[in-house]
Amino acid sequence: MPLHLTNMQVLDQTFYVRSTLTVARELLGKVFFRKYEGALLSGRIVEVEAYHEEGDEAAHSYNGRRPRNEVMFREGGRLYVYFTYGMHFCMNVVTEEEGVGAAVLIRGIEPLEGIDTMRELRGHPRREHDLTNGPAKICQAFGIARAENGLPLDGAVLGIANAPAIPATHVMTSSRIGISRSRVLPWRMYVEDSPWVSRARPAHP
């Protein structure tokens, strides 16, 4: 379904300044978008992982505020972008109040609009679902890099639009992926059977 800026209800800051796990769950089904070189790129969020400074050794904020993670401690409602493995960017939605180091990693998106541009930015992957079924792939497909770190999700450049909630019967939870510390926390949530989920792991509703 085409997305039009004129009829989108962009989520305001109050959506993000809440419990990180609540925001993570409610991000599923919402539509992330960005304006890129005159085009609108958009996609439905189908997989997320929550991170929090309290009791979560995998969170970048676990050891306190630093120049690298400073955006993660700002008031919720902006993008925290980090560089990893010397080659990939990943994007997170900052949550909670100023001074709390918390964010939600976007791991899977179902493309909706601007798909041809996404293909070009991704180097034309052979399989359609490989376009945005992973956090680094999403950043490539949406042209997200260091320059977007700290930008507000207010719709000027980036935003998340409201959309119908995913029914609880279709939401799965699991331990997180690609980390070793605090890996067992069940803070990964995804839409069941979506081909744009990064990869399977035993889960429960």
N, CA and C of each residue as an Amber inpcrd file, in Angstrom:
protein
   615
   0.8480000  -1.1950000   0.0000000   0.0000000   0.0000000   0.0000000
   0.8850000   1.2480000   0.0000000   0.6910000   2.1630000  -0.9510000
   1.5130000   3.3700000  -0.9830000   1.3340000   4.2010000   0.2750000
   2.4070000   4.8390000   0.6940000   2.3970000   5.6840000   1.8780000
   2.4960000   7.1250000   1.4200000   1.6450000   7.9910000   1.9440000
   1.6610000   9.3830000   1.5410000   1.8890000  10.2600000   2.7660000
   2.8550000  11.1610000   2.6730000   3.1700000  12.0130000   3.8020000
   1.9680000  12.8080000   4.2820000   1.0770000  13.1630000   3.3780000
  -0.0480000  14.0020000   3.7580000  -1.0550000  13.2960000   4.6460000
  -1.1100000  11.9660000   4.6020000  -2.1110000  11.2890000   5.4350000
  -1.4920000  10.4050000   6.5120000  -0.1900000  10.5890000   6.7790000
   0.4580000   9.8280000   7.8330000   0.3050000  10.5230000   9.1760000
   0.0620000   9.7400000  10.2010000   0.0870000  10.2580000  11.5620000
   1.4380000   9.8720000  12.1680000   2.3460000  10.8100000  12.1960000
   3.6810000  10.5480000  12.7280000   3.5950000  10.4620000  14.2490000
   4.1750000   9.4170000  14.8180000   4.1660000   9.2550000  16.2690000
   4.8990000  10.4210000  16.9230000   4.3160000  10.9740000  17.9820000
   4.9860000  12.0840000  18.6540000   5.8720000  11.5610000  19.7850000
   6.5620000  12.4710000  20.4340000   7.5830000  12.0750000  21.3960000
   7.0170000  11.3010000  22.5780000   5.7660000  11.5380000  22.9310000
   5.1910000  10.8410000  24.0800000   5.1530000   9.3290000  23.8730000
   5.1250000   8.8820000  22.6240000   5.1340000   7.4420000  22.3410000
   6.4320000   6.8090000  22.8440000   7.5380000   7.5310000  22.7120000
   8.8540000   6.9680000  22.9980000   9.2850000   7.1200000  24.4540000
   8.7310000   8.1140000  25.1450000   9.1620000   8.3870000  26.5210000
   8.3550000   7.5120000  27.4770000   8.5070000   6.2140000  27.3000000
   7.8220000   5.2100000  28.1190000   8.7660000   4.0330000  28.3280000
   8.2950000   3.0220000  29.0270000   9.0880000   1.8140000  29.2380000
   9.6110000   1.2840000  27.9120000  10.8940000   0.9350000  27.8810000
  11.5130000   0.4670000  26.6470000  10.8440000  -0.7930000  26.1170000
  10.4950000  -1.7220000  26.9870000   9.8400000  -2.9550000  26.5250000
   8.4560000  -2.6660000  25.9510000   7.7490000  -1.7070000  26.5260000
   6.4420000  -1.3250000  25.9830000   6.5960000  -0.7170000  24.5960000
   7.5510000   0.1780000  24.4580000   7.7910000   0.8040000  23.1500000
   8.2030000  -0.2490000  22.1310000   9.0820000  -1.1690000  22.5320000
   9.5400000  -2.2140000  21.6100000   8.3600000  -3.0080000  21.0700000
   7.4900000  -3.4450000  21.9600000   6.3200000  -4.2390000  21.5320000
   5.4310000  -3.4370000  20.5990000   5.2020000  -2.1640000  20.9250000
   4.2650000  -1.3590000  20.1390000   4.8670000  -0.8340000  18.8360000
   6.1860000  -0.9280000  18.6890000   6.7950000  -0.5630000  17.4070000
   6.4690000  -1.5750000  16.3190000   6.2020000  -2.8110000  16.6910000
   5.8570000  -3.8260000  15.6890000   4.5870000  -3.4130000  14.9460000
   4.6700000  -3.3850000  13.6350000   3.5420000  -2.9670000  12.8130000
   3.5650000  -1.5040000  12.4240000   4.3250000  -0.6890000  13.1560000
   4.4320000   0.7280000  12.8050000   5.3130000   0.8820000  11.5630000
   5.2340000   2.0400000  10.9150000   5.9120000   2.2580000   9.6320000
   7.0590000   3.2540000   9.7890000   8.2770000   2.7490000   9.6260000
   9.4530000   3.6120000   9.6290000   9.6060000   4.2250000   8.2350000
   9.9490000   5.5190000   8.1890000  10.1570000   6.1380000   6.8790000
  11.2810000   7.1610000   6.9600000  11.8520000   7.4350000   5.7880000
  12.8000000   8.5240000   5.6730000  12.7100000   9.1510000   4.2950000
  13.0550000  10.4300000   4.2350000  13.1390000  11.1370000   2.9600000
  14.5780000  11.0380000   2.4860000  14.7420000  10.5190000   1.2810000
  16.0850000  10.2630000   0.7670000  16.1930000  10.7610000  -0.6660000
  16.9380000  11.8260000  -0.8540000  17.1870000  12.3820000  -2.1830000
  15.9030000  12.5420000  -2.9940000  14.8990000  13.1180000  -2.3620000
  13.6370000  13.3890000  -3.0300000  12.6630000  12.2270000  -3.0480000
  13.0780000  11.0660000  -2.5620000  12.2090000   9.8900000  -2.5370000
  11.7640000   9.6060000  -1.1090000  10.6370000   8.9120000  -0.9900000
  10.1580000   8.4620000   0.3090000  10.4120000   6.9670000   0.4040000
  11.1750000   6.5630000   1.3930000  11.4330000   5.1500000   1.6560000
  10.6760000   4.7710000   2.9150000   9.9510000   3.6730000   2.8680000
   9.1710000   3.2950000   4.0480000   9.0710000   1.7780000   4.1660000
   8.8060000   1.3400000   5.3990000   8.6290000  -0.0880000   5.6280000
   8.0290000  -0.3580000   6.9940000   7.3320000  -1.4780000   7.0860000
   6.6730000  -1.8800000   8.3360000   7.6660000  -2.6140000   9.2390000
   7.7550000  -2.2070000  10.4790000   8.6710000  -2.8250000  11.4360000
   8.1330000  -4.1900000  11.8550000   8.9630000  -5.2410000  11.6830000
   8.5110000  -6.6010000  12.0010000   9.4020000  -7.3020000  13.0280000
  10.5120000  -6.6790000  13.4230000  11.3970000  -7.3120000  14.3960000
  12.2000000  -6.2460000  15.1470000  12.2590000  -6.3830000  16.4710000
  12.9650000  -5.4210000  17.3100000  13.6850000  -6.1400000  18.4420000
  14.6460000  -5.4450000  19.0570000  15.3020000  -5.9130000  20.2810000
  15.4730000  -4.7280000  21.2170000  15.1220000  -4.9150000  22.4710000
  15.2430000  -3.8570000  23.4710000  16.5850000  -3.9410000  24.1860000
  17.1310000  -2.7600000  24.5470000  18.3800000  -2.6600000  25.3010000
  18.2190000  -1.5770000  26.3630000  18.7630000  -1.8400000  27.5680000
  18.5720000  -0.9160000  28.6870000  19.7960000  -0.9370000  29.5870000
  20.1290000   0.2210000  30.1310000  21.3200000   0.3360000  30.9730000
  21.2470000  -0.4990000  32.2480000  20.0530000  -0.7920000  32.7380000
  19.8990000  -1.4950000  34.0030000  19.8780000  -3.0090000  33.7960000
  20.8920000  -3.6850000  34.2970000  20.9300000  -5.1420000  34.2710000
  21.1300000  -5.7580000  32.9080000  21.5580000  -4.9740000  31.9420000
  21.7280000  -5.4750000  30.5730000  23.1620000  -5.2000000  30.1230000
  24.0240000  -6.1970000  30.2900000  25.4360000  -6.0180000  29.9730000
  25.6970000  -5.8350000  28.4850000  24.7360000  -6.1820000  27.6450000
  24.9000000  -6.0190000  26.1940000  24.5680000  -4.6050000  25.7280000
  23.9160000  -3.8290000  26.5660000  23.5360000  -2.4720000  26.1750000
  24.7720000  -1.5840000  26.1050000  24.8660000  -0.7560000  25.0970000
  25.9830000   0.1790000  24.9800000  26.0210000   1.1400000  26.1630000
  24.8890000   1.3070000  26.8190000  24.7640000   2.2340000  27.9440000
  25.1080000   1.6060000  29.2870000  25.4440000   0.3410000  29.3200000
  25.6120000  -0.3880000  30.5790000  26.6790000   0.2340000  31.4780000
  27.7590000   0.7120000  30.9040000  28.8580000   1.2970000  31.6820000
  28.7970000   2.8180000  31.7570000  27.6330000   3.3680000  31.4710000
  27.4610000   4.7980000  31.6210000  27.5720000   5.5850000  30.3240000
  27.3660000   6.8780000  30.4590000  27.3360000   7.7840000  29.3080000
  28.7470000   8.0510000  28.8010000  28.9310000   7.8920000  27.4950000
  30.2150000   8.1180000  26.8410000  29.9430000   8.8890000  25.5420000
  30.9760000   9.4840000  24.9390000  30.7540000  10.1780000  23.6580000
  30.1120000   9.2820000  22.6100000  30.5070000   8.0140000  22.5490000
  29.9810000   7.1130000  21.5120000  28.4920000   6.8200000  21.6940000
  28.0350000   6.7170000  22.9560000  26.6470000   6.3120000  23.1970000
  25.7790000   7.4640000  23.6980000  26.2800000   8.6820000  23.6200000
  25.6060000   9.8290000  24.2140000  24.1570000   9.9730000  23.7600000
  23.9030000   9.6940000  22.4920000  22.5410000   9.8360000  21.9650000
  21.5690000   8.8920000  22.6720000  22.0600000   7.7540000  23.0950000
  21.2170000   6.7600000  23.7560000  20.6560000   7.2720000  25.0830000
  21.2900000   8.2910000  25.6660000  20.8590000   8.8500000  26.9460000
  19.9700000  10.0820000  26.7890000  19.7230000  10.4890000  25.5700000
  18.8450000  11.6420000  25.3680000  17.3810000  11.2200000  25.5310000
  16.5190000  12.2140000  25.5710000  15.0940000  11.9200000  25.6900000
  14.6230000  11.1210000  24.4790000  13.7360000  10.1770000  24.7220000
  13.2600000   9.2990000  23.6570000  12.6540000  10.0440000  22.4810000
  12.7430000   9.4050000  21.2990000  12.1500000   9.9900000  20.1110000
  13.1480000  10.4250000  19.0730000  14.3360000   9.7850000  19.0730000
  15.3410000  10.0860000  18.0570000  16.0700000   8.8000000  17.6960000
  16.9150000   8.8790000  16.6870000  17.6250000   7.6970000  16.2080000
  19.0260000   7.6470000  16.8090000  19.4060000   6.4810000  17.3020000
  20.7710000   6.2200000  17.7510000  21.3880000   5.2530000  16.7420000
  22.4090000   5.7160000  16.0360000  23.0620000   4.9160000  14.9940000
  24.4820000   4.6100000  15.4410000  24.8630000   3.3490000  15.3570000
  26.2420000   2.9970000  15.7100000  26.8750000   2.1550000  14.6090000
  28.2070000   2.1810000  14.6110000  29.0090000   1.4700000  13.6200000
  29.5690000   0.2170000  14.2760000  29.4940000  -0.9210000  13.6020000
  29.9180000  -2.1720000  14.2140000  30.7060000  -3.0390000  13.2360000
  31.5800000  -3.8590000  13.7640000  32.4110000  -4.7830000  12.9760000
  33.2320000  -4.0660000  11.9000000  33.4210000  -2.7720000  12.0540000
  34.2240000  -2.0260000  11.1080000  33.6200000  -1.8820000   9.7310000
  32.3200000  -2.1950000   9.5980000  31.7200000  -2.1400000   8.2590000
  30.2240000  -1.8530000   8.2240000  29.4910000  -2.0120000   9.3180000
  28.0330000  -1.9120000   9.2810000  27.5150000  -0.8430000  10.2400000
  26.4230000  -0.1920000   9.8290000  25.6660000   0.6760000  10.7220000
  24.4070000  -0.0550000  11.1710000  23.9660000   0.2190000  12.3920000
  22.7030000  -0.3070000  12.9130000  21.9430000   0.8550000  13.5350000
  20.6110000   0.8210000  13.4490000  19.8350000   1.9380000  13.9760000
  18.9050000   1.4940000  15.0980000  18.7840000   2.3890000  16.0760000
  17.9800000   2.1470000  17.2660000  17.0570000   3.3250000  17.5220000
  15.9030000   3.0540000  18.0570000  14.9720000   4.0900000  18.4800000
  15.2260000   4.3570000  19.9640000  15.5930000   5.5870000  20.3020000
  15.8690000   5.9460000  21.6890000  14.5540000   6.0530000  22.4550000
  14.5680000   5.5250000  23.6930000  13.3590000   5.4900000  24.5090000
  13.6040000   6.1310000  25.8810000  12.5220000   6.3050000  26.6060000
  12.5090000   6.7800000  27.9930000  12.9820000   8.2300000  28.1190000
  13.1950000   8.6520000  29.3600000  13.4710000  10.0580000  29.6400000
  14.9560000  10.3840000  29.5030000  15.2390000  11.6740000  29.3900000
  16.6210000  12.1570000  29.3560000  17.4070000  11.5710000  30.5210000
  18.6150000  11.0690000  30.2370000  19.4720000  10.5180000  31.2720000
  19.3790000   9.0200000  31.4390000  18.3880000   8.3870000  30.8040000
  18.2470000   6.9300000  30.8640000  18.7990000   6.3430000  29.5640000
  19.7540000   5.4350000  29.6730000  20.3670000   4.8440000  28.4810000
  19.5830000   3.6510000  27.9840000  18.6520000   3.8870000  27.0840000
  17.7720000   2.8190000  26.6100000  17.3900000   3.0580000  25.1550000
  17.2310000   1.9680000  24.4140000  16.8790000   2.0820000  22.9950000
  16.3800000   0.7390000  22.4830000  15.7710000   0.7730000  21.3240000
  15.2440000  -0.4280000  20.6720000  15.9030000  -0.5650000  19.3070000
  16.6230000  -1.6530000  19.1270000  17.2640000  -1.9480000  17.8400000
  16.2070000  -2.4230000  16.8390000  16.2080000  -1.8490000  15.6480000
  15.2980000  -2.2840000  14.5870000  16.0120000  -3.3790000  13.7960000
  15.4820000  -4.5990000  13.8460000  16.1410000  -5.7500000  13.2360000
  15.4970000  -6.2000000  11.9300000  14.2190000  -5.9290000  11.7240000
  13.5530000  -6.3930000  10.5140000  12.4690000  -5.4330000  10.0690000
  12.4130000  -5.1580000   8.7620000  11.4200000  -4.2490000   8.1880000
  10.8750000  -4.8530000   6.8990000   9.5790000  -4.7640000   6.7270000
   8.9240000  -5.1720000   5.4770000   8.8260000  -3.9450000   4.5640000
   9.5360000  -3.9060000   3.4510000   9.5300000  -2.7150000   2.5910000
   8.1320000  -2.4020000   2.0480000   7.8150000  -1.1150000   2.0070000
   6.5180000  -0.6830000   1.4810000   6.6700000   0.2580000   0.2890000
   7.5270000   1.2350000   0.4110000   7.6380000   2.2440000  -0.6460000
   9.1020000   2.6260000  -0.8640000   9.4280000   2.9720000  -2.1180000
  10.8030000   3.2990000  -2.4490000  11.6670000   2.0660000  -2.6070000
  11.0410000   0.9540000  -2.9690000  11.7480000  -0.3290000  -3.0020000
  12.8560000  -0.3420000  -4.0570000  12.6310000   0.2880000  -5.1920000
  13.6880000   0.3250000  -6.2210000  14.9310000   1.0470000  -5.7100000
  14.7220000   2.1380000  -4.9730000  15.8590000   2.8550000  -4.3890000
  16.5580000   1.9890000  -3.3510000  15.7670000   1.2800000  -2.5350000
  16.3540000   0.3790000  -1.5390000  17.2100000  -0.6980000  -2.2150000
  16.7270000  -1.2400000  -3.3120000  17.4920000  -2.2650000  -4.0370000
  18.8430000  -1.7160000  -4.4940000  18.8220000  -0.5110000  -5.0210000
  20.0730000   0.0980000  -5.4780000  21.0440000   0.2960000  -4.3110000
  20.5330000   0.7990000  -3.2130000  21.3820000   1.0370000  -2.0450000
  21.9290000  -0.2630000  -1.4580000  21.2170000  -1.3500000  -1.6490000
  21.6250000  -2.6520000  -1.1280000  22.4260000  -3.4750000  -2.1340000
  22.6180000  -2.9440000  -3.3380000  23.3780000  -3.6950000  -4.3250000
  22.5930000  -4.8050000  -4.9840000  21.2710000  -4.6410000  -5.0540000
  20.3690000  -5.5750000  -5.7510000  20.5000000  -7.0180000  -5.2540000
  20.0900000  -7.2770000  -3.9980000  20.1110000  -8.6630000  -3.5070000
  19.1810000  -9.5420000  -4.3340000  19.5290000 -10.8080000  -4.4580000
  18.7560000 -11.7200000  -5.3070000  17.3820000 -12.0400000  -4.7260000
  17.3160000 -12.1970000  -3.4130000  16.0410000 -12.5570000  -2.7930000
  15.3800000 -11.3140000  -2.2070000  14.0770000 -11.1680000  -2.4550000
  13.3440000  -9.9740000  -2.0300000  13.4500000  -9.7460000  -0.5270000
  13.2960000 -10.8120000   0.2780000  13.2960000 -10.6020000   1.7240000
  14.6870000 -10.3170000   2.2830000  15.7410000 -10.5150000   1.4630000
  17.0850000 -10.1620000   1.9140000  17.3330000  -8.6510000   1.8830000
  16.3640000  -7.9100000   1.3950000  16.5150000  -6.4620000   1.2950000
  16.6560000  -5.8090000   2.6680000  15.8130000  -6.2370000   3.6120000
  15.7650000  -5.5610000   4.9230000  15.5440000  -6.5410000   6.0730000
  16.0710000  -7.7580000   5.9700000  15.8710000  -8.7380000   7.0490000
  17.1070000  -8.8350000   7.9420000  17.5110000  -7.7030000   8.4740000
  18.6510000  -7.6290000   9.3760000  18.9910000  -6.1750000   9.6390000
  19.5550000  -5.8580000  10.8080000  19.7750000  -4.4420000  11.1630000
  20.7320000  -3.7000000  10.2460000  21.8140000  -4.3400000   9.8130000
  22.7510000  -3.6680000   8.9060000  22.1290000  -3.4840000   7.5270000
  21.3740000  -4.4690000   7.0750000  20.7010000  -4.3780000   5.7740000
  19.7150000  -3.2190000   5.7610000  19.0130000  -3.0300000   6.8690000
  18.0430000  -1.9310000   6.9610000  18.7440000  -0.5900000   6.7910000
  19.8610000  -0.4120000   7.4860000  20.5710000   0.8570000   7.3700000
  21.0580000   1.1000000   5.9460000  21.5340000   0.0710000   5.2770000
  21.9450000   0.2210000   3.8800000  20.7600000   0.5850000   3.0040000
  19.6500000  -0.1250000   3.1730000  18.4760000   0.0790000   2.3220000
  17.8610000   1.4590000   2.4930000  17.9620000   2.0180000   3.7080000
  17.3700000   3.3290000   3.9830000  18.4010000   4.4560000   3.9630000
  19.6300000   4.1370000   3.6080000  20.6520000   5.1600000   3.5600000
  20.9580000   5.7740000   4.9140000  20.9200000   4.9310000   5.9520000
  21.1800000   5.3980000   7.3150000  22.6530000   5.1740000   7.6490000
  23.3250000   6.2400000   8.0980000  24.7390000   6.1400000   8.4610000
  25.0220000   7.1250000   9.5940000  26.2610000   7.4780000   9.7640000
  26.6630000   8.3090000  10.8950000  25.9400000   9.6600000  10.9130000
  25.6440000  10.2130000   9.7560000  25.0070000  11.5340000   9.6900000
  23.6130000  11.5390000  10.2960000  22.9760000  10.3660000  10.3630000
  21.6140000  10.2840000  10.9110000  21.5960000  10.0580000  12.4190000
  22.7530000   9.8270000  13.0170000  22.8150000   9.6010000  14.4620000
  22.3250000  10.8330000  15.2110000  21.3130000  10.6650000  16.0370000
  20.7800000  11.7490000  16.8450000  19.6240000  12.4990000  16.2290000
  19.2900000  12.2190000  14.9720000  18.1830000  12.9350000  14.3390000
  16.8550000  12.5780000  15.0010000  15.9700000  13.5650000  15.1750000
  14.6620000  13.2910000  15.7780000  13.7450000  12.5520000  14.8050000
  12.8710000  11.7410000  15.3740000  11.8910000  10.9970000  14.5720000
  10.6110000  11.8210000  14.4580000  10.7630000  13.0480000  13.9760000
   9.6360000  13.9760000  13.9300000   9.0110000  14.1110000  12.5480000
   9.5380000  13.3690000  11.5710000   8.9780000  13.4110000  10.2300000
   9.6910000  14.3580000   9.2960000  10.5780000  15.2080000   9.8130000
  11.2810000  16.1490000   8.9400000  12.1980000  15.4070000   7.9750000
  12.9680000  14.4600000   8.4930000  13.8230000  13.6100000   7.6680000
  13.4790000  12.1430000   7.9170000  13.3180000  11.8180000   9.1820000
  12.9960000  10.4570000   9.6110000  11.7400000  10.4880000  10.4610000
  11.0290000   9.3860000  10.4850000   9.8580000   9.3080000  11.3500000
   9.3130000   7.9000000  11.4080000   8.4120000   7.7040000  12.3320000
   7.6700000   6.4470000  12.4280000   6.1970000   6.7950000  12.4640000
   5.4540000   6.2270000  11.5220000   4.0330000   6.5230000  11.3950000
   3.1910000   5.4850000  12.1080000   2.0820000   5.9380000  12.6470000
   1.1690000   5.0270000  13.3250000   0.5450000   4.0660000  12.3180000
   0.2110000   2.8790000  12.7880000  -0.4120000   1.8540000  11.9640000
  -1.0710000   0.8620000  12.9110000  -1.9940000   0.0490000  12.4190000
  -2.6780000  -0.9070000  13.3010000  -1.6980000  -1.8080000  14.0460000
  -2.0190000  -2.0860000  15.2960000  -1.1770000  -2.9510000  16.1130000
  -1.1960000  -4.3810000  15.5930000  -0.1010000  -5.0860000  15.7660000
  -0.0350000  -6.5030000  15.4300000  -0.7500000  -7.2850000  16.5280000
  -1.6940000  -8.1470000  16.2030000  -2.3800000  -8.9280000  17.2420000
  -1.3970000  -9.7260000  18.0830000  -1.6900000  -9.8350000  19.3580000
  -0.7960000 -10.5440000  20.2840000  -0.5240000 -11.9740000  19.8430000
  -1.4850000 -12.5980000  19.1760000  -1.3090000 -13.9870000  18.7430000
  -0.2570000 -14.1310000  17.6560000   0.1390000 -13.0150000  17.0280000
   1.1430000 -13.0520000  15.9600000   2.4830000 -12.4740000  16.3920000
   2.6120000 -12.1190000  17.6660000   3.8680000 -11.5640000  18.1770000
   4.6040000 -12.6380000  18.9640000   5.8590000 -12.8620000  18.5990000
   6.6990000 -13.8490000  19.2650000   7.8230000 -13.1450000  20.0110000
   8.3190000 -13.7820000  21.0610000   9.4670000 -13.2480000  21.7910000
  10.5500000 -14.3120000  21.8570000  11.7960000 -13.8740000  22.0180000
  12.8970000 -14.8280000  22.1420000  14.0720000 -14.1340000  22.8060000
  15.1220000 -14.8850000  23.0750000  16.3830000 -14.2860000  23.4840000
  16.9530000 -13.5090000  22.3050000  17.9330000 -12.6640000  22.5900000
  18.4590000 -11.7910000  21.5470000  19.5200000 -12.5050000  20.6970000
  19.8880000 -11.8800000  19.6010000  20.7460000 -12.5060000  18.5890000
  22.0580000 -11.7360000  18.4480000  23.1360000 -12.4730000  18.2070000
  24.4020000 -11.8490000  17.8490000  25.1530000 -11.2130000  19.0000000
  24.7910000 -11.5580000  20.2510000  25.4920000 -11.0350000  21.4120000
  25.8190000 -12.1940000  22.3410000  26.7480000 -11.9710000  23.2590000
  27.0890000 -13.0160000  24.2190000  26.6680000 -12.6480000  25.6340000
  26.7660000 -11.3740000  26.0000000  26.3790000 -10.9480000  27.3400000
  24.8770000 -10.6680000  27.4130000  24.2670000 -11.0800000  28.5060000
  22.8220000 -10.8740000  28.7390000  21.9830000 -11.3690000  27.5610000
  22.4820000 -12.3730000  26.8860000  21.8010000 -12.8710000  25.6980000
  20.4480000 -13.4900000  25.9870000  20.2710000 -14.0430000  27.1970000
  19.0450000 -14.7930000  27.4880000  17.8450000 -13.9020000  27.7850000
  18.0650000 -12.6240000  27.9610000  16.9130000 -11.7510000  28.2200000
  15.9290000 -11.8630000  27.0530000  14.6520000 -12.1160000  27.3410000
  13.6570000 -12.2990000  26.2590000  13.1610000 -10.9710000  25.7090000
  14.0850000 -10.1750000  25.2040000  13.7730000  -8.8130000  24.7780000
  13.7630000  -8.6610000  23.2650000  13.7730000  -9.7560000  22.5500000
  13.6010000  -9.7070000  21.0980000  12.1450000 -10.0490000  20.7940000
  11.5060000  -9.2600000  19.9580000  10.1010000  -9.4640000  19.5940000
   9.9700000  -9.3610000  18.0860000   9.1270000 -10.2130000  17.5230000
   8.9750000 -10.1880000  16.0700000   7.6100000 -10.7140000  15.6450000
   7.2650000 -10.4060000  14.4040000   5.9860000 -10.8280000  13.8370000
   6.1380000 -12.2520000  13.3030000   5.3020000 -13.1300000  13.7910000
   5.3830000 -14.5340000  13.4130000   5.2110000 -14.7110000  11.9050000
   6.0610000 -15.5440000  11.3260000   5.9990000 -15.9400000   9.9110000
   6.3320000 -14.8210000   8.9250000   6.8130000 -13.6910000   9.3920000
   7.2170000 -12.6480000   8.4440000   8.5390000 -13.0380000   7.7840000
   8.6250000 -13.0180000   6.4620000   9.8830000 -13.3580000   5.7840000
  10.9670000 -12.3120000   5.9840000  10.6060000 -11.1410000   6.5390000
  11.5950000 -10.0880000   6.7570000  12.1930000 -10.1170000   8.1600000
  11.8460000 -11.1420000   8.9450000  12.5120000 -11.3400000  10.2310000
  13.9120000 -11.8700000   9.9570000  14.9000000 -11.4090000  10.7250000
  16.2990000 -11.7040000  10.4090000  16.6090000 -13.1950000  10.4100000
  16.2670000 -13.9000000  11.4650000  16.4190000 -15.3470000  11.4750000
  15.6530000 -15.9250000  12.6420000  15.3420000 -17.2010000  12.5250000
  14.4950000 -17.8460000  13.5060000  15.2760000 -18.2050000  14.7670000
  14.5730000 -18.2390000  15.8670000  15.0990000 -18.7420000  17.1300000
  13.8890000 -19.2640000  17.9060000  14.0260000 -20.3550000  18.6500000
  12.8850000 -20.8410000  19.4170000  12.2560000 -19.7190000  20.2110000
  10.9460000 -19.5970000  20.1060000  10.2600000 -18.4610000  20.7060000
   8.9470000 -18.9080000  21.3060000   8.2880000 -17.9700000  21.9730000
   6.9710000 -18.2440000  22.5310000   6.1220000 -17.0070000  22.3950000
   4.7900000 -17.1440000  22.3280000   3.9150000 -15.9820000  22.1830000
   4.0180000 -15.0710000  23.4000000
